[in-house]
Amino acid sequence: MRRHLARILIALALLGGVLAQAGCVVVAPRPARVWVPGYWAPSHVWVGGYWRYR
């Protein structure tokens, strides 16, 4: 009986985990524009900021 009880508890835990995640919706992230700030290049030249897609 103890073997069956352990299996039943494990099965209930797995079922509970599946049901807890049943309402979750995963949405792919949309591409966004982000501002890349300017910086000093190694040769002491200023590189201006620009927009890029992420």
NORSUL-V974506 format. One record per residue. N is the residue number from 0. RES is the residue in one small letter. PSI is psi in whole degrees, -180 to 180 (NA if undefined). OMEGA is omega in degrees with one decimal (999 if undefined). D_LAST is the distance of its C-alpha to the last C-alpha in Angstrom with 2 decimals. Layout:
n: [N | N]
res: [RES | RES]
psi: [PSI | PSI]
omega: [OMEGA | OMEGA]
d_last: [D_LAST | D_LAST]
This chain:
n: [0 | 1 | 2 | 3 | 4 | 5 | 6 | 7 | 8 | 9 | 10 | 11 | 12 | 13 | 14 | 15 | 16 | 17 | 18 | 19 | 20 | 21 | 22 | 23 | 24 | 25 | 26 | 27 | 28 | 29 | 30 | 31 | 32 | 33 | 34 | 35 | 36 | 37 | 38 | 39 | 40 | 41 | 42 | 43 | 44 | 45 | 46 | 47 | 48 | 49 | 50 | 51 | 52 | 53]
res: [m | r | r | h | l | a | r | i | l | i | a | l | a | l | l | g | g | v | l | a | q | a | g | c | v | v | v | a | p | r | p | a | r | v | w | v | p | g | y | w | a | p | s | h | v | w | v | g | g | y | w | r | y | r]
psi: [-34 | -36 | -42 | -38 | -41 | -42 | -39 | -41 | -41 | -43 | -41 | -38 | -42 | -43 | -41 | -39 | -41 | -43 | -31 | -30 | 0 | -29 | -1 | 136 | 125 | 124 | 134 | 140 | 144 | 148 | 137 | 153 | 132 | 148 | 124 | 114 | 161 | 163 | 163 | 123 | 162 | -29 | 26 | 44 | 132 | 125 | 117 | 160 | 163 | 162 | 141 | 157 | 140 | NA]
omega: [-178.7 | 178.0 | 179.9 | -180.0 | 178.3 | 179.1 | 179.0 | 178.9 | 177.4 | 178.9 | 178.2 | 178.2 | 177.4 | 178.8 | 177.6 | 177.3 | 178.8 | -179.3 | 178.6 | -179.3 | -175.5 | -178.1 | -177.7 | 177.1 | 179.4 | -178.1 | 178.5 | 179.9 | 178.1 | 175.4 | -177.6 | 174.7 | 178.5 | 179.7 | 175.4 | -176.1 | 178.4 | -178.8 | 176.4 | 176.9 | -177.9 | -178.6 | 179.2 | 176.5 | 179.0 | 175.1 | -175.8 | 178.6 | -178.8 | 175.6 | 173.7 | 177.7 | 179.7 | 999]
d_last: [56.76 | 54.49 | 52.52 | 51.98 | 51.00 | 48.34 | 46.91 | 46.98 | 45.16 | 42.42 | 42.12 | 41.95 | 39.24 | 37.11 | 37.82 | 36.93 | 33.57 | 32.81 | 34.00 | 32.00 | 28.74 | 29.92 | 28.45 | 24.90 | 22.27 | 18.96 | 16.23 | 13.06 | 9.93 | 8.85 | 5.69 | 5.46 | 6.15 | 6.71 | 9.87 | 10.57 | 14.33 | 17.06 | 18.98 | 22.23 | 22.22 | 24.96 | 27.35 | 27.38 | 25.32 | 22.96 | 19.49 | 18.25 | 15.02 | 12.50 | 9.59 | 6.44 | 3.77 | 0.00]
